[in-house]
Amino acid sequence: LCLPITLNIQQTSAIPMTKATVRRAISSDKYAVSELVKQACVEFGWTFSSDFSTDDYDPDYYRLPSAMYVAEVNGSVVGSAAFLKKGIYGLLVRFYLRRDYRGHGIGLQLYNAITSVARLRHTQFLLLGTEPENLPYLFPFLLHNHFTRIDHPPVNFNRETSSLYFQTPLNGLGNNGQSHNNRPRNSHKGSA
C-alpha cells in the first residue's frame, strides 16, 4: 500500500474554482477512495497489488474518535483524508486529491475538516508521513500549515510507512499560526 500526499497548492486551469462538499465518509465511499489511491499510485509510479481494495483499510477510519472525510464535486468523490487518534497525536492519512482538482482549495477544505475534528478530540499534534517525490506538491501545504520535519514519528503509523515525517501543533494556534498565549496581557487590573 502506498501513502502519498497528493496535494498541489498551485492554481491550475483544468477546472474553474469550485467549492467541494466535504463530508464524513461512509462505507459506500470505499470504492471511490480506492480509485483515488490507485490513481495516485499510477501518477507517482508506485505499485499496488492487483487485488488492492479499501476493504483492508483500518476500520478505525470510520469509528470515533477517528474520522474519514471525502470531498465531492458534482456528486463525484475527488478527494479523501483520514484522521487516526493516537493519544495526544493525530495521524493525517489517506490524504488524496484527484490531480485535476488540485490547486483549488479542496485539499485545504479536507484538511480543515480533519483539524476541526482533531481539535474537538483534544489532539495536540497532527502528524503526516510522505515520500520525497511528494515534496514538490506538499511543500507549500506544509509551510502554510506550520508543519516541521521530525526524524521519527512519536507514535506508530500502523501499516502506513513513509520515509519523511512532519508534525504541526494544533492547540493554541490561531488561524495565522500565532500562539494565543503570546497576546499582551494587562497585569495591572484595576489600576488607573
C-alpha positions in Angstrom: 0.0 0.0 0.0 1.3 3.5 -0.8 0.9 6.6 1.3 1.2 9.6 -1.0 0.1 13.1 0.0 -1.0 14.4 -3.4 -1.8 18.0 -2.7 -0.6 20.8 -5.0 -1.4 24.3 -3.9 -0.5 25.9 -7.3 -3.5 27.1 -9.3 -4.3 25.1 -12.4 -6.6 25.8 -15.3 -8.1 22.3 -15.6 -11.3 23.4 -13.8 -12.8 26.7 -12.5 -12.5 27.4 -8.7 -15.1 25.1 -7.2 -16.3 24.6 -3.7 -16.5 21.0 -2.8 -18.8 19.4 -0.4 -16.7 17.9 2.4 -18.5 15.2 4.5 -17.8 12.3 6.7 -17.1 9.2 4.6 -19.4 6.2 4.8 -18.7 2.6 3.9 -20.2 3.0 0.4 -17.4 5.6 -0.3 -14.7 2.8 -0.1 -14.7 2.1 -3.8 -14.3 5.8 -4.7 -11.5 6.2 -2.2 -9.9 3.0 -3.6 -9.9 4.6 -7.1 -8.3 7.8 -5.7 -5.5 5.6 -4.2 -5.0 3.7 -7.5 -4.8 7.0 -9.5 -2.2 8.4 -7.1 -0.2 5.2 -7.3 -0.2 5.3 -11.1 0.6 9.0 -11.2 3.6 8.7 -8.9 4.8 5.4 -10.3 4.1 3.4 -7.2 2.9 -0.2 -7.3 -0.1 -1.7 -5.6 -1.3 -5.2 -5.6 -3.8 -6.2 -8.3 -6.3 -7.2 -5.6 -5.9 -3.8 -3.8 -9.1 -2.7 -2.1 -10.1 -0.4 0.7 -11.8 -3.3 2.4 -8.5 -3.8 4.2 -8.4 -0.2 5.4 -8.2 0.2 9.1 -11.8 0.1 10.3 -10.9 2.7 12.8 -11.1 5.3 10.0 -14.8 5.0 10.2 -15.1 4.9 14.0 -14.8 7.6 16.7 -12.5 9.1 17.8 -11.1 8.7 14.3 -12.7 10.1 11.2 -12.5 9.9 7.4 -13.8 12.6 5.1 -14.4 12.8 1.4 -14.7 15.8 -0.9 -17.3 15.7 -3.6 -17.8 17.9 -6.7 -21.0 17.4 -8.7 -21.6 14.1 -6.8 -18.2 12.6 -7.5 -15.6 11.9 -4.9 -12.5 13.8 -5.8 -10.5 13.7 -2.5 -10.2 12.0 0.8 -8.5 12.5 4.2 -8.5 10.4 7.3 -7.6 11.1 10.9 -6.5 8.5 13.4 -6.3 9.4 17.1 -3.2 8.2 19.0 -3.1 9.7 22.4 -2.2 13.4 22.1 -1.4 12.8 18.4 -3.5 12.6 15.4 -2.3 10.9 12.2 -3.3 12.5 8.9 -3.5 9.6 6.5 -5.3 8.7 3.2 -4.9 12.3 2.1 -5.6 12.1 -1.7 -6.8 14.6 -4.2 -7.6 13.9 -7.8 -4.9 15.6 -10.0 -7.4 17.7 -11.9 -8.9 19.1 -8.7 -5.6 20.2 -7.1 -4.9 23.9 -6.6 -8.5 24.9 -6.0 -8.6 24.8 -2.2 -10.3 21.4 -2.0 -7.3 19.9 -0.2 -7.5 22.7 2.3 -11.2 22.1 2.9 -10.4 18.4 3.7 -7.5 19.5 5.9 -9.8 21.9 7.8 -12.3 19.2 8.4 -9.6 16.9 9.8 -8.1 19.6 12.1 -11.6 20.6 13.3 -12.4 17.0 14.4 -8.8 16.6 15.8 -9.2 19.7 18.0 -12.6 18.5 19.2 -10.9 15.3 20.3 -8.2 17.2 22.2 -5.4 16.4 19.8 -2.2 18.4 20.4 -0.2 17.5 17.3 -1.1 16.4 13.8 1.4 14.1 12.1 1.8 13.0 8.5 4.2 10.8 6.5 5.1 11.0 2.9 7.8 10.2 0.4 10.5 12.6 -1.1 8.8 12.7 -4.5 5.7 14.3 -3.0 7.6 17.3 -1.6 7.1 19.5 -4.7 3.4 19.1 -4.2 3.4 19.1 -0.5 5.9 21.8 0.4 3.5 24.8 0.1 0.9 23.0 2.2 3.4 22.0 4.9 4.7 25.6 5.1 1.3 27.2 5.2 0.1 24.9 7.9 3.2 25.1 10.1 4.4 21.6 9.7 8.0 20.8 10.7 10.1 17.8 9.8 10.7 15.2 12.5 13.1 12.3 12.4 10.8 9.6 13.7 7.1 9.7 14.5 6.4 9.6 18.2 3.6 7.1 17.6 3.1 4.1 15.4 1.5 4.8 12.0 0.1 1.2 11.9 0.6 -0.1 8.3 1.5 3.3 7.0 5.2 3.5 6.1 6.9 6.6 4.9 10.4 7.9 4.7 9.6 11.5 5.8 7.5 12.6 8.7 6.1 16.0 9.7 4.1 17.4 12.6 2.2 20.6 13.4 0.8 21.7 16.8 -3.0 22.2 16.9 -3.8 23.6 20.3 -3.1 27.2 21.0 -2.6 28.3 17.4 -4.8 30.8 15.7 -5.7 31.0 12.0 -2.4 32.7 11.3 -0.4 30.2 13.3 0.4 32.6 16.1 0.0 31.4 19.6 -3.0 32.7 21.5 -0.7 32.7 24.6 1.6 35.4 23.1 -1.0 38.1 23.3 -0.1 41.0 25.6 -1.8 40.8 28.9 -2.8 43.6 31.3 -1.2 42.5 34.5 -2.3 45.7 36.4 -6.1 45.0 36.5 -7.9 47.7 38.3 -5.1 50.2 38.2 -5.6 53.7 36.7 
